Amino acid sequence: MTDNGVTYDMLLMKNPWGTTGYSGTWHKGDTNWNDALKAQVPHGIDPTTSDTLGIFTIPMDKLADTTCILSYEIAHTRESEGFKSAWYDAESMDEATHEYFITVPANDGALYFTVETYYQEIIPNECTSGSFLSGGTSISLTSPVQDWEVWKDGASAYTAYQFAADQFSLPILLTSYAAGDVFKVRVTYTWFNSPSPDYTVKIYSK
């Protein structure tokens, strides 16, 4: 966008859940916005009122510098390279540890493992709050506790333990493996009486 000879590098973004906005520079109530700048936002969107749709603008330098993207998770898709998702839905689960086995037929590039469940704004907090013991210390949380690992060939070659504050786990990326390797995904959830104790074990690969 350009105003009075000054150029602003901006991104127009959308939170698909439409429930939270952006509070930094160029937020909906920022005095930087004037009619000339608002008119340059594409698709006829008014950035001062579009927060109800989950749409907001953010300066490019808040997201990335000249060399890398900083501290943000953005949807990662590689469909153009032949990647696709395969998954197993585990429904009405208990709090025991469960194991899932995946045999990889060929070494055909990166493997992305995830274990996902409902976002925190879908399940009321009062249904997913509670305390659990960690090393003898009581810890209180307002969302289910997610603990999952990926093992290869019976050895704990790759592990990840995640407390899922938003119920969406970051992928574990594996690139070193051979055709026929078997991966074991171990999953444990502490649900705190969630009415929907379900999760999905997923692998994104060729």
Buried (B, 14 or more C-beta within 10 A) or exposed (E): BEEEEEEBEBEBEEBEEEEEBBEEEBBBEBEEBEEEBBEEBEEEBEBBEBBEEBBBBBBEEBBBEEEEEEEEEEEEEBEEEEBEEEEEEBEEBEBEEBEBEBEBEEBEEBBBBBBBBBBBEEBEEEBBBBEEEEEEEEEEBEBBBBBBBBBBEEEEEBEBEBBBEEBBBEBBEBEEBEEEBEBBBBBBBBBBEBEBBBBBBBBBBE
